[in-house]
Amino acid sequence: MHFHVFYRLWHGERLLHDLESLLLDFRNLLGEDMKTETKSPDNIHFQSNKAAMRTECKSPSALTATQNQLPPIPRRLVWQVLLIFIAFCSGAAIMTIELVGNRILAPWFGNSLYTWTALIGVILLAMSCGYYLGGLLVDRRPNYVFLCHLMMLSALLTLMTPLIQDYIGDSMRDVSIVWGPVFASLVLFALPGCVLGTVTPFTIRLTSLLYEDKRVGLSAGCIGMFSTFGSVVGTFGTGFVLIPHVSVRMIFLIVGLVLSFLAAAGYLLFMPQRMKKLRAVVCLGLGATLVATISFAKNNNRPGVLYEETTFYHQIKVVKKTLPNGLNAKILYLDTQRAGAQTMESRDVVFEYQRYWELPKLFLPEIRRAAFLGGGAYTMPEKLLEAYPESVVDVIEIDPRVVEVGRKFFHIDEYPRMNAISEDARYYLRRSKKRYDLIFGDVYSDQHYVPAHLLTVEFFSLVEDRLSSRGVFMMNLVGVLVGGDSDLFRTVMRSLNHVFEHVYVFSTKQPHPFNWLSTDNLIIVAADHKLSMEIDEHVKEKDKPELRKLLERRVKLKWLDLTDTSMLTDNYNPVEYIVAKQMKNLIKRGDLHQ
């Protein structure tokens, strides 16, 4: 009894009954003949709808019902709750797939604006097609079993995504970073997004049929609300909980299993007891389990890979390699780019650009405090602490898992004067009041993606404000010095020259004009005071040979054309376009930087 009262109150039936009674009393006062009302066009249309619904419900698989055939109220409530929960979970699933999809695409194309644009656009296109397809299907087959088929199909497609990722991964190398993400998103996410999109019109129609289409608006509003609420929960749950703590494959496994469990629950409630259909359900369930097992348990370990993990920011990989000189080294990869390395025997630097940590010895005889923007393999901060044992070094790395990798593989816990900070570099500098003698930006070495907010005039002004009176800013930028592909370097130089009075450039290659046409690690040094580029008496004798080599690779700015280019600001910052144009040309001539 109490359950029926709660049910009627929940759906507003008592309120509707009161309104209908008032309307009838009002019509009686006007002297209307209520008998003629049943012959009105509206009622004739309603009766014809009821007759059509009775005909439709004669199908064994159709669980729609007229007023006389409706299930008891408790059972009807169970059906409606299940429909609402299906809409909620489908909304959560589509947003989870979208957010996790970025972690699949980023290692191939970078975590850029183009990647997010392609991913969001393809998901929206898939959902639009799914809405139309779902509406078309539910008008022809408005039954719960067919909805369960769609849920099971979406589960299978979701579980297959990591498998498809493995198969197309190699073909995504050297693909345009503009259209590559569009193609990959279509292959990976279009079908799951489309099938999940069919769920919303299906659940709206089935909910409406529970009440003989008397509450179409309320049904659409209720399903739309819970579907959107599921998307909100999926967004926050994926971004704040799943991606930071669970692998990408495990997330797809979780989503696929949740969808398959919902489909199985629907089969148990709505499928007629026919062995033919039961066998089909068992085959679908076994297929989902098999695909999930293969997808999750696939062994991706490769020789030399010491560690591999996908985080919200990167795909992290630590690889052991033997160098040409016979030494063993641990190399850190973030997505597709090498972010640093360290020899295992002597913990020395491996890459040529890493040797430029010694350059401050020319113009900074003493360093009290330094900051590195980007941790990488932590080799340069460690070497700086060994050369300046009284200094304090803050290393600001946005990905906390990179910090953990540094602790596990690159010995940062052995340096008590190093502070590993997990924050965005610009956010940290904005709220910090510390003054640094040296700030080294090592977050620009990815050819596919450069953090746009760390290349603007406003950011460089913030860096200048955080330097001491004798402070120096250094950055490692992968780019081209001259020619048609030098837009990135020239715009960065224009922005730096707007903030700092003195800017110097070093190349890691021999100073030959032919080398300047290819990609290179460019070390840029900026300060508000003139820096000594000579080996003075304060330089230790053992450091002079290495410093001479570095000075030989200084690039004279008078040799470069830095005109006819714009500055990068927070208001105008087309870095993704510049990088995409540069990448397109580099891929054509096979000049990708390794």
N, C-alpha and C positions, 0 to 999 in steps of 0.2 A: 504493500500500500504506500509506504513512504517512498519507495523507489519510483512508483508511478507519479507521485506528486512532484518529486524532484525532476523527473524527466520532463513533465509538462511545463514546469516552471523554466527549465533550462531552454526550452524551445519556444517559450512565449505563448503556449497554446491557451492558457487561461486568459491572457490579455487579448488574444485574437477573438476568443469566444465572447468576451465582454463587449468588444467593439462590434462584433456581428449582431449581438442582441440589441445594442443601441441603434444600429442601423435599421434593423427590422422594426423596432418600435417607432422610429422616425417615419418610415415608409407607411406603417399602419395609420399613423396620425394623419398622413396626407391622403389616406383613403386609396392607396394603390392596391391593385389586385395582385396578390403575391403568387397566384396560380399562373399568371401569364409570365412570370419571371423565368420559370424554367424553360420557356420557349424563346428566350432572348438569344441573339446570335452568340454572345459570350458563352452561355451555358450549353448551347448546341455544340460549339467548338470544344468545350470542356468534355462533354459526353463523348464526342467523337475521339478525343484523345484517350479517354478511358477505354473505349472499345479497342483502339489501336494498341494500347498497352496490354490489354487482355490477350490479344492475338499474339503479341510479341512474347508474352510470358509463357506461351505454350511450349517454347523451345526448352529442352531439358537443361541446357547450359545457361539460359537466361534467368537471372535471379531477381529481375525487376518484378514489381507487384503492383496491383491495384489496391484500393482501400480494403476490399474483401480478402485479398491474398497477401497483404502485408504480414510480415512476421510479428510475433509478440514484441511488445515494447522493449523488454530487456535484451532480446536477441538483436533487434534493430539497432539498439544503442551500441552493442558490441561491433556490429558491422560498421557503423559510422565512426567509432573510435579507431577501428583498424584503417579505414580510409584516411582519416586525419593523420594517423601515424605514418602511413605510407607517403602521404604528401609531405609531411615533415622530413622524413628520412631522405626522400628524393631531392628535396631542396638542399639539405645538408650535404648530400653526396655530390651534387653538381658543383658546389663551391669548394668542397674538399679536393675534387679532381682538378679544378681550375688552379687552386693555390699550389698543390703538389706538382701540377704539370709544369709550373715554372722551374721547379728544381730538376725536372727532366730536361727542359730546353736550355737552361742556363749553361751547363757544361759544353753545349754545342755552339751556342750563339751569344753567350754572355747574358748577364742580368740587366739588359738594356731596355730602353723605352720600346724598341721595335719588338722585342720578345714579348713584353706584356701586352702591347697593342695587338699582336697577332693572336696571342692566346685568348684574350678577352673577346676579340672579334669573332674568332672561330666558335667559341663556346656560345656566344649570343646567337650566332647564325644557326648552330645546331639546335639550340633550344627553340628558336623560332620555327624551324622545320618540324621539330618534335611537337610543338603546340598544334600546328596545322594537321599533322599526321594523326595525332591523338584524337583530335576532334572528329576527323574523318572516320577513324576506326570505331570510336565509341558510338557514333550514330548507326553504324552497321552492326556492331556486336557489343551492345552494352551489358556485358556480364563480367562477373568478378574473376572467373577463371582466366579469361583473356588478359585481364589486368595482371594477374599473377604470372602469365607467360611473359609479359613485357618486363616485369620486375626481374624474373630469372634471366632474361636475355641481357638486361642492363648489368646484372651481376657478372655474367660470363664475360661481357665486353670489358668491364672494369678489371676483372682478374687477368685478362689477356694483355692489358696495357704494358706491364713490365716485359712480357715476352716480345711484343712488337718493338719495344724500345731497344732490346738487345739485337734484334734482327736488322733494324735500320740505322743503328748507331754509327757503324763505319761509313755509311753513305752520307752522313750528315757533315763529315769533315770537308772543309773548303767549300761550303755552300754559302751563298749570299746571306748576310746577317739581316737583310731586309725581308726577302721572300722565303728564306729557309725556315724561319719560325712559323710562317703561315702554312707551308707544306707539311712540316712535322706535326703541327697542331691538328691539321685535317686528318692525317693518318692516325694519330694516336687518340684524339679526343672527340672527333666529330660524331662517330657512331654512339659512344656511350652518352654523350650530351644529348643527341637526338632522341634516343630511346628513353632517357630519363625525362626529357621534355614531354613525352606523350603521357606521362603519369598525371600531370595536372588536369588536363581536360577530361581524362578518364575518371578521376576521383570526383571532379565537380559534377559530371553527369550522373554517376552512380549515387552520389549523395542526394542529388535532386530527385532521382527516381524513387528513393526511399519514401518520399512524401508526395508522390504523384506529380512532380514538377510544380508543386505549389510554392516552393521556396527556392527558386533558381538563383535569385539574387543573394539570399542568405547562404546558400550552398557555395556559390562562387566566392563570396567574401570570406567565408570560414576557411575554405581550402586554400585560397590565396594567402590569407593571414598566416596559417600554419606552415605553408610551404615557404613563405618569406622568412618566417621566424626560424625555420630549419636552416635556411641559407645563412642567417645571422649566426646561429649556433655553430654551423659548419665552418664559417669564416673564422670566428674567434677561437674555436676549438682547434682548428688546424694550425692557425698561425701561432697561437700561444701555448698549445699543449702538444699536438701530434708531431709537427715538424721538428721542434727542438729536442724531442725525446724519442721519436720512433723513426725507423728508416722509411724511405720512400716505398719500398716493396711491401713492408708491413702495413703501411697506410692503405695501399691499394687492396691488400688482402683483407683488412678490416672492413673497408667499404663494401667490397664484393660479398663478403660473408654476411654482413648485415642485410644487404639487399636480397641475398638468396634465402636467408632465414625468414624475411618478411614474405617472400614468395611461397616458401614452404608452409608458413602459417595460413596463408590464403588458400593453398591447396587443401589443407586439412579441413578448413571451414566450409569451403564452397564446392569442391570437386565432387561430382557424383561417384558413386562406388562402382566404377567400371574399370576392369583390369587393363583395358587398352590405354586409357588415359593415365592410369597409375603407372604403367610401365614407362610411358613417356616422361612422367615426372621423375621417376627413379633415374632414368638416363640423363635427364637434365641435371639432377643433383649430383650424380657421379661425375658428369662432365665438369661441373663447377668445382667439385673437390679436386679432380685431377689437375685442372688448369691452375687452381690455387696452389696446389702442392708443387707443381713444376715451376710456377712463377716465383714462389717464395724460396723454395729449397735449391734453386739453380745455383750451382757453385761458380761464383765469379772470381775466385781467387786466381791470380796469375803469378808466375814466377817473379820474385823480387818485390812484390807488393807487401809492405810491412803493415800497412794500415789503410783502411778505406771507409769513408763515412759521408753521407749526404746530410747537410744541415740546411737551415733556413736560408743561409747566405751562399754556401759553396758546396761543391763536391770535393771533399778533402781526400788526398791520397799521398801517402809517404812511400817512396820507392827506393830500394837499394840498388845502386848501379856501380859498376867498376869503371873508373875513369881511364882515359888513354894513358895516364902516367902510372897506372897500376893500383892507385889508391881506391878504396871503397868510399862511397858517398851516399848520404841520405838526402833525397831530393823531395821537396814539398811541392805538390801540385794543388792549385786551387782552380777548380773547373778544368779548363784546357791549358792553363798557363803555369809555367814554373814560377813559384813564388819565393824560392830560396833553396839553399842547399848547404850542406856541411860535410866535410870529410869525417869519416868515422874514427880515423886514427889520431889526427891532430886537431880536429874540430876547426879546421881552417875554412876560408871561403872557397867556393867552387867557381862561381860565375864571375866574369870580368867586371860587371858593374858593381859587384859586392866589394871590390877592392877600393872603391872610392870613399869608403868610410874613413880612409887615412887622409883624405884631402884636408879636413879641418886642422891637421897638424901644421899646415902652412900658416894659417891665419888665426888659430885659436890655441895659444900655448897652454891655456887653462880652460877647462869646461866644468863648471859647477853643476849645471843641470842641463840635460838634453832630452828631447822627445823624438820618438820614431812613430810616424803615422803609418800603421800597418806593421804587423809583427813578422809575417813570413816565417822563415826558419830561425829567426832571432839571432842569426850569426853576426850581423853588423852591430847590433846593440851589445852583444857579448864581447866582441872585439874592441869596441869603444870603451867598455868598462875595464878591460885589461890594460888599455893604453892610458886611461884616465881613472885610476883606482879610487880617487876621492870624489868622483862625480856621481850623480844620481840620474838614472835613465828611466823615463816613463815611456812604455811602449803601449800605444793605443791601438787595439785591434777590435774591429766590430764583432767578429765571430768568437763567442766564448769557447767554441770547440777547437778553434785554432790555438787558443791559449793552452787548452788541455793537451793538444798534440805537442806544443812546445815543451810542456812539462815532461811529457812521456818520452819524446824522441830527441829533444834539442837542449836539454840540461838547464833550463832557465831557473830552476829552483836552486842551482848552485851559485847563483848571483844575487845575493841578498840586497844589493843596491839597485836592482832592476824591479820596477813596478809594472806588472802586466795588468792592463786596464781594458775591460771589455765594453767599449762604447764607440759610437760613431765619432770620427775624428773632429768634425766641425762642431758637433754638440759638446764634445769634451772641451775644446778650446774656448767655446763661447762661455761656458760656465766656470772655467778654471781661471784663477787669478795669478797663476805661476808665471814667472819669466824664465825663458830658456836661452842659453847661449847658442844652442844648436837645435833646429827642428829639421828632421829629415822626412820627407814625404815619399813613402815607398808603396803607394796604393795605385799607381798609374801604369803598371807593367802589363796589364791585360790588353791585348790588341782588340778583342771583341767588345770589351766594355771598359769605360773609364768613368769613375764617379763624377758626374757633371757638377754636383754641388761643391766639389773640392777643386774646381778649376776656375772659379769666377773671381772677379776683382774684389768682391766683398769677402770671399774666403781669404785671399791673399792679404787683404787689409787686416783681417782678424789675426792671421799668422804674424804679420808685422807688429801688431799690438802686443803679441805674447812674447816677442823677442826682447832680450836685454839690450842695453845701449850698444853693446858690441856683438849682438847676436847675428846669426847667419841662418838662412833658410836654404836647404838643398832638396832637390826632388829628382826622382828617376822616372823619366818619361820614355816610353817606347814610341818612336816616331821616325820621320824622315826629315833630313835637314833642308834639302832643296828640291825643287821640281814640283810637279803637279800634286804630289801626295804629301806635301809638307804643310797642309792647311792646319792640322792639329798643332804641330810645333809652333807655327807662326802666330796662331791665335793665343796660345799659352804665353809666348814671349811678349806679345803685345799687352796682355793682361798684367804680366809681371812687371814690365817696364812702366806701366801706369802707377804701380804701387811702390816699387823699389827704385832707388836711384842708380844702383849698380847691379848688372846681371852678367853672369859668365856662363859659358857653355863648354862642356867636355863631351867627347865622343869615346865610346869604348873600342872603336875601330881605329886603324891607322889613319892619320889626317891626309886623306886623298880624296879629291872631288868625286871620283867614281864611287867611293864608299858612301858618300853623302846621299846618293840617290836610292839607297836601300835602307830597310828598317834597321834601327839601332837603338840600344839603350843610351839615351841622352841624359847626361847629368847636368842639371841646371843649378847654379849657385846664385843667390840673390841676397843683397844686404843694402842698408842705407848709408854705408860708409865704404870707402874704397878698400878692397882687400889686397893683401900682398900676394902676388903670384910668383914670388921668388923664394928660393930656399935660403932662409936667414940663418943667423948663428944659433937661434934658439932651437932649431930642428936638430934632433939627435942624429948622430952619424949613421946609425943602423937604419934609419928611416929614409935617408936621402936617395938611395937607388930607386926605391919604389915610387917616391914622390916625383922623381925626374921622369919616370915613365908616364905618370899621370899627367904631368904638365905638358909633355910632348903632344898629348891628344887634345889640348885646348883648341877650341874653334874660335877664330877671330870673327867677331860679329860683323865687321866691315865686309867680310866675304859673303854674307847672307843678305837676302832681300826680305826684309821684314815689313815692307810697306804693303799697301793695298790689302789689308786684313782688318777684321773687326775684333773688338774686345769681347770677352765672355763675361756676362753679368748675370745676376739672379733673374733679371727681367728678360734677357735675350741670351739663350744658351743652347745653340744647336749642336751640341757635342755629338749626340748619337748620329745625326746626319753626316757630320764630318768624318766620324769613325767609319760609318758604313761606306761612304764614298772611298775612303782610303783602303778599306778592306777589299772592296770590289776590285780595285786596280792591282792590289798586291796579290790577290788570288789569281788574277789573270796571268801575271808574269811569274808566279810561283815564288814570291818573295816574302812568305810569311815568316815572322821572327820566331825562332825556337829558343 
